[in-house]
């Protein structure tokens, strides 16, 4: 059940603190969780392969201004419980949410917070679930601080802008909302978070962030392109809240990271070329149990390698059917559990030795994506993933194990007592 909650306004830090106090004590949930059970089946988030902006619009729109969404109704937190109570309780109800509205660099950001409760329905009262209580309280505190977190439309728009700055021949700009838009602007790109959903099913919680990108022509305000992108991760209530809400912080950072990249890719970067990418063993990256997707290294500066092939597919675009793979270059990235730690571009070879030392006794995830010249413009394929037919980074399986964006990247563990080279 998804509830998009109406808004009420609090405009100062004092009011924000009051909202948190009211939220914490006003309504205590009485949800009894079922015995430990496997993650529930959910409808997968599937990325639309036809969502890319057309090459015709890409060619026509070169001067672009990026603006964050400024409408309060574009920001909401909704909650959903789909598990019945064990004690014959009645339906779940969601109380009216307090809301904090703050002004971030001239952009109003509104985030509403649900208060979950369950009526007893005439049956016996159930005990309060400590895990559910901790999850609700922890996430509530973080959402009250959301205006200072990565989850603002202003921050998302900034990330999209920096990605677009890397597109050759494109001239993106980003302004405060009171700055006049230059007359020679081709189009305005409005970027905003649209929905945030917390969905608790039994002892599992699913967090979803969605964002919308709308490209409008400046001359007549015609919508040239619009698409919504999603990012979801899941885990148990216990895993979401342990280690001082570490999984939540990772989710907030990676969701913005993914959504900004996905928006930029659909607009100007990605092409639907059919490829195969697979890690390859090297002398300093040895497979675990013959699995090249999971490797170990005694070196703090290992060499990474991969195999790349174009597939013989009827869906292959015409320009790619005669592509010389020796003309393909690569973008390479390494992540730890929390952030990107290394990146390189325009690699000519299908292997790469990093020039920075990785930490011993630590696991990393890495990937590459191919780069092509299409009608004189630089375009990119998909990132290398162990499940290339999946939703490609927007739907995680276990947030505490690895964030959704890097969940199916190749892994490399640097052994303790490693050596350089």
Secondary structure, DSSP 4 states (H G I P E B T S, - for coil): -----------SHHHHHHHHHHHHHH----PPPPSS-PPPP-PPP---TT-SPPHHHHHH--EEEEEE---GGG--EEEEE-SPPTT----EEEEPPPEEEEEETTEEEEEE--EEEE--TTSPPPPPPHHHHHHHHHHHHHHHTGGGSS-SHHHHHHHHHHHHTTSTT-EEEE--TTSPPPTT--EEEEEEEEEEEEEEETTEEEEEEEEEEEEEETTT--EEEEEEEEEEEEEEHHHHHHHHHHHHHHHHHHHHHHHHHHHHIIIIIB----EEEEEE-BTTBEEETTEEEEEEEEESSPEEEEEEEE---TTS-HHHHT--GGG-EEEEEEE-SSSEEEEEEEE-SSEEE-SSPPPTTEEEEEEEEEEEEETTEEEEEEEP-TTTTS-TTSB-S-TTTS-GGGTTSEEEEEEEEEE--
